[in-house]
Amino acid sequence: MRVPDPASCVSLGARIIFFLAALACANAGEPSAWYQARALLMTRWAAEVGPTNALPEYPRPQLVRPDWLNLNGLWDYAITPDSVTEPPRSEAKILVPFPLESALSGVMTNFNEHSKLWYHRAFFVPESWRGWHVRLHFGAVDWRCQVRVNGHAIGQHQGGYDAFTFDVTDALLWKGPEEISVCVTDPTEGDQPRGKQSRKPDGIFYTANSGIWQTVWLEPVPEVCIDHLKVSPDVDSKALRLQVAVNTISEDYQIEAVASVAGKEVARVTGKANTALILSLPNPHLWSPDDPFLYDLKVMLKQADKTLDSVSSYFGMRKIALRKDSQGVTRMALNDQFVFELGTLDQGFWPDGIYTAPTDEALRSDIEFLKKAGFNLTRKHVKVEPDRWYYWCDKLGLLVWQDMPSGNNATVDGRRDFENELLRMVEGLENHPSIIVWVLFNEGWGQYETEPLAQWLKEVDPSRLVDNASGWTDMRVGDLIDMHSYPGPDSPAPEPHRAAVLGEFGGYGLSVEGHSWSGNCWGYVMLANANELADQYSRALKHVWRLHNLSGLSAAVYTQTADVETECNGLQTYDRAVAKIAPAVLFAANHIESSGSPMKIILGDALFERIKWRYSTDKPADDWFKPEFDYSAWKEGIGGFGTTGTPGIYLNTTWDTADIWLRREFNLKAEDLSGIKLQMFHDEDVEVYLNGVLAMKQSGFITDYDDFEISKEAAAALQPGRNTIAVHCHQTSGGQGIDVGIIILQPDPEQNSK
């Protein structure tokens, strides 16, 4: 679907009025009185942002009317003590819709819970709108606001992530400029949903976002009009379920809805307003990341033969569900096909706009980068984006897991706010086909009453999957069992009624000179250069695909799309100027399963399992490696062994002495006696014995897990049933680590048949 260009949605007269309104708003002088501030880092799009072109695109792509007026641009602003109750007069300027703390707002100052932020501007209503109802729309204001028009209080709103609307018709003067004022309070560190905003940003928490941060706009509507569309694809029934909410309940009003493709009608339905309607699609073209097909939708509100209102929209036909594969493993299925979901954690922060992307092109660029890099998923992390971001995911084909922004939820009021904003998030985004999962809680942050909330969320939207908690405190409800593993990867075990997903892993850090927020740059594992990062990422993806093939992993989310402030583990720099790994290299790594061989795990290393070993750091007797040696007095620990910060190892037990000796038993079936390999990390010198026979010996160190052949003598010593493995690792300097597994790389039957 083509969303209308705002210039084509507003008449020439209205555009002239908009220009005059901009001049009226700048009553302290020329727009040049406003200056863009400079953050520690700026994007290339910042140069395109100014008073006359602040996010001019139509802001609501799924309910489009041709006539509208954008109120983005220069507003007066003032910050006062919380005790002030009347709008002050101010001639200082702020560029809406960029938050107060951002460079693009021109202000870039802090704001606290003891203050109020006041906005004011003048605007002209087009004369052609006289006789219509005029609605004032806010994309989002963080966090609590009161709105006046021409001195009349018209409403208030609480919640930082959802759109809201007021009918301002009765407050309009219809002669000369109209005036609007908005008063905002935002405690941030209080008990409201706030995601990763902080007044004292550090580590995984970032600069706070206050005030108007999404588009403000006006729209004329008839007295009886369409308020909302709810579109629900029903792939199994080959139909679209449609409900059109009208602001008046009456039997007199009818809905006519037409679905089309490239201007050609493919389905039509007529029925009563505010009731469930069904558009039949006998041969539906399904939406997927590989084929993001969208239908156009035209909805008309009629009384007898008269059309009272009409809106344009779009929809995608897709289905997300859980299914069991041929081995009985529960997996996620898109349109009844098993699609491995591979994506990134996407936090939606910008160095110059904080929560607000500089331009629509910038907003779209992250999605385009992920598509070029071979990802089919992103997890929108504890933030809700403007509607246009989801539109681009729909149009370009990117699956979305949508987090609920987290809060403390420590008080009755805080929990009420959380639940209210959760409901508004779902209702505001439910028509986007790209969104397939709602994530209720992240890592236990503010987690409470998980079981009833997950059930309630599933009842509110049964068409999507629910992740009760991404990482940490899983309460065994919802559709997914989700773990976090840094650097990982790892996988939980799928359950009969829940699919296994890896909600976060990776976090490999790389600082790029000239493109970092500050000198304080960190990642979960810091790497020296881009080559090391690419190698480490490729190795990690090999393991991800093994987990998918062997452990039933349905999805994996890499941390993260782009750096955020001092957190430098993005695939792009914070200013989006540098791709740390080229998209083509990422694409190859993300599709590496096409060249991998099936693998059978005999003894899992830390990549796949938590295996207990017996170990000693005191030198044992000379026959320590022989099968009959008694090692029952040795300590017990889970592999791998080593010191924190050693690159490449998945660490579970600390080993910080010069030497370590490991032993355990494993079992083999008769068919497993050939093709045995060691999968191992060692730093430094290592020797491995199987049933008392030297299998391999190597000096030096490696920086990631690798596969090693065993000696012919060791292979001949293997036997069905019980076998022993004994390992010695010696360390001289620097980091250290040892982790050993036993695998069989099985030939691909399709390759053997050729």
Secondary structure by P-SEA (a helix, b strand, c coil): cccccccccccaaaaaaaaaaaaaaacccccccbbbbbccccccccccccccccccccccccccccbbbbcccbbbbbbbccccccbbbbccccccccccccccccccccccccbbbbbbbbbbcccccccbbbbbbbccccccbbbbcccccccccccccbbbbbbcccccccccbbbbbbbbbbccccccccccccccccccccccccccccccbbbbbccccccbbbbbbbccccbbbbbbbcccccccbbbbbbbbccccccbbbbbbccbbbbbbbccccccccccbbbbbbbbbbbcccccccccccccccbbbbbbbccccbbbbbccccccbbbbbbccccccccccccccccccaaaaaaaaaacccccccccccccaaaaaaaaaabbbbbccccccccccaaaaaaaaaaaaaaaaaccccccccccccccccccccaaaaaaaaaaaaccccccccccccccccccccbbbbbccccccccccccbbbbbcccccbbbbbcccccccccccccccccaaaaaaaaaaaaaaaaaaaacccccccccccccccccccccccccccccccccaaaaaaaaaccccccbbbbccccccccbbbbbbbcccccccccccccccccbbbbcccccccccccccccccccccbbbbbbcccccccccccccccccccccbbbbccccccccccccccccbbbbbcaaaaaaccccbbbbbbbbbbcccccbbbbbbbbbccccccccc
